[in-house]
Amino acid sequence: MLGRAPLVHLPLLGADSAGKTMFLMAAVGGLRALAGPGVTVGFGTAEDRDRLSTRSANCGAGRG
C-alpha cells in the first residue's frame, strides 16, 4: 500500500425525504466504480456495511 487516507466524517443535513440516503448511496457507488485496481472502498464498520445494504433494499422497494 502506498498510503492511507484519513477517515473523514461529513455531516449531511436535510429535511425528511430530501434524498440524503440516496445521495450517499450514489456517492459510495460512484467511489466504488472509480476505484482503480488495488484500490478498495470500504466501510468503517460491519454495522455501516449492513446499514447500507438494508437501506439499499428499502430504497429499491420504495420504502425510502
Backbone torsions as a table, in degrees:
resi	resn	phi	psi	omega
1	MET	NA	135.0	-179.3
2	LEU	-80.3	-32.0	-177.5
3	GLY	-171.3	179.6	178.3
4	ARG	-130.4	146.2	174.4
5	ALA	-98.6	143.2	179.0
6	PRO	-70.7	152.1	173.4
7	LEU	-77.9	124.5	-176.7
8	VAL	-122.0	129.8	176.3
9	HIS	-101.3	125.5	178.7
10	LEU	-118.5	118.0	177.2
11	PRO	-70.1	138.7	178.3
12	LEU	-123.9	110.7	-175.4
13	LEU	-108.6	143.5	176.7
14	GLY	-179.6	163.3	-179.9
15	ALA	-69.9	167.0	174.7
16	ASP	-55.9	140.0	178.0
17	SER	60.6	27.1	179.0
18	ALA	-83.4	-12.5	179.1
19	GLY	100.2	20.0	-178.3
20	LYS	-62.0	-47.6	-178.1
21	THR	-66.0	-42.9	179.2
22	MET	-63.2	-39.4	177.2
23	PHE	-61.2	-47.9	-179.2
24	LEU	-64.3	-39.6	178.3
25	MET	-63.4	-41.1	178.4
26	ALA	-65.9	-39.4	179.8
27	ALA	-64.3	-44.5	178.8
28	VAL	-65.2	-43.1	177.5
29	GLY	-60.5	-41.1	177.7
30	GLY	-64.8	-42.1	177.6
31	LEU	-62.7	-41.5	178.5
32	ARG	-64.0	-40.3	-179.1
33	ALA	-67.6	-34.4	-177.7
34	LEU	-84.3	-15.3	-178.0
35	ALA	-63.5	125.3	-179.4
36	GLY	-80.8	-177.7	178.9
37	PRO	-58.3	133.2	178.6
38	GLY	83.2	-1.8	178.9
39	VAL	-106.3	131.4	177.9
40	THR	-118.1	145.1	173.0
41	VAL	-113.7	117.4	-175.4
42	GLY	-126.2	-168.5	-179.0
43	PHE	-114.8	152.3	178.9
44	GLY	-62.9	-38.9	-179.3
45	THR	-142.4	164.4	176.0
46	ALA	-64.4	-32.0	177.8
47	GLU	-62.6	-40.2	177.4
48	ASP	-62.4	-43.1	179.6
49	ARG	-61.8	-45.8	-179.2
50	ASP	-65.5	-38.2	179.4
51	ARG	-62.2	-42.4	178.7
52	LEU	-64.9	-40.9	179.3
53	SER	-60.6	-44.0	179.5
54	THR	-64.3	-45.1	-179.2
55	ARG	-67.8	-34.9	177.5
56	SER	-62.2	-43.7	179.1
57	ALA	-64.2	-42.4	180.0
58	ASN	-65.4	-41.6	-179.8
59	CYS	-66.9	-38.3	178.4
60	GLY	-65.2	-27.0	-179.6
61	ALA	-93.7	5.4	178.6
62	GLY	78.0	21.4	-178.8
63	ARG	-105.1	15.6	174.2
64	GLY	53.2	NA	NA
